[in-house]
Amino acid sequence: MSDRDLDRNISELEAMSLSRRRGRWLALCWSCALGCTGGGGSSAASAEEAAVEQIVHDGAKVSVPERSPLRGRLKIEPARTKAVTEVLQVPAQVETDPTTTAKITPPVAGRVVALFVHVGDTVTQGQPLLTLDAPDLVTAQSDYLRAQSTVAQAEKTRSRQQDLKAHGVGSEKDLEQAQTDARLAREDLERASMRLKLLKTDPGQLGKPLTVFAPIPGRIVDAAVAPGELKNDPNVVLMTIADLSRVWLTANVQEKDVRKVKVGEAASATLTAYPGQVLEGRVRSVADVLDPDTRTLKARISIPNEGAQLKPGMFALVTFHGHPIEAVVVPATALVLLGDKTVVFQELAPWTFAPREVVPGTTHDQDVVIVKGLTGGERIVTANAVMLQ
């Protein structure tokens, strides 16, 4: 026999000896545990049980001998499949509905003369909000009046040329020129009139301040204007009007959970401001683009807001309720943590098991959904599986 074969035989003998010593040590531990809980059982029975190995390791396999008391503690059942509803909870924030929110900007540059509303006020559509002393408005009104005079003069000239042409005095060229001038004058008047309509002002009120009206009904949720201020930037927001009868809850869904959120599904929410109160709604939209910084996707839930209890900026916890799906489930007691892996002990033969790595999912009552690693019907240890380590 070569030295290599001799070393291999010695290693195998040492491994067998270690397995026997481990079995005796487990047997001793079991005998002690049974002795402590047996209410004064006989020492002879404990010694007899201690002489029997509790488990036998054969590589990755684990066997439970026939006389091992562990057989009475283990429970072996097939993995079950059942309909489960995936539930996902994510943080959210109350926001106004963009479709019922209006940001008021100055239609023309000017100085604020009067402010009729303040933050928190309720306004109706068409209600005056503020007035502006705008030089551009005076220019627009003057252009309108000038266009009116030009149209009147052009129409008189056209009528005169038509009369001259009818009596054989005027030329065709002069009539055509008069008709063209009249048409151009009417177009200028229409443009000047349209500009005044956009400013919602009366052409006859020359020199009066420009009044800005509310485009939608709602509440003033923000204002950044005061009488006397000069507003010459058409992009600056003077105030914000929002209809708070219905608000959005914007939830930040992590990338790994995106598949669990779909448009139209039911969702519920709880707010720190109103503990115990559950709000119901449905997912209205799910963003198409992932936030590259937070790796989250925005999902928006439309929620009725009776009495305006929900204030924009409030924090909430949203629960998404998906559709029931068929999934493999096992009792929580079947899962064993080995290092950084979660395993179940699968039955290979009667009282012979092997660990199988699985990926656990959500918990439903006492059951845990197995996302990967196990199929329905496979027999596993469902109780006291940790004793097989």
Beta strands, then each sheet from edge to edge (+ up, - down):
strand 1: 56-58
strand 2: 61-63
strand 3: 75-78
strand 4: 80-96
strand 5: 101-104
strand 6: 110-115
strand 7: 122-123
strand 8: 128-133
strand 9: 210-213
strand 10: 218-223
strand 11: 230-231
strand 12: 239-242
strand 13: 246-254
strand 14: 266-271
strand 15: 274-286
strand 16: 296-304
strand 17: 315-331
strand 18: 336-338
strand 19: 341-349
strand 20: 352-357
strand 21: 359-364
strand 22: 367-372
strand 23: 379-383
sheet 1: 1+ 2- 20+ 19- 18+
sheet 2: 3+ 23-
sheet 3: 21+ 22- 17+ 4- 13+ 16- 15+ 14-
sheet 4: 5+ 12- 10+ 7-
sheet 5: 9+ 8- 6+ 11-
end
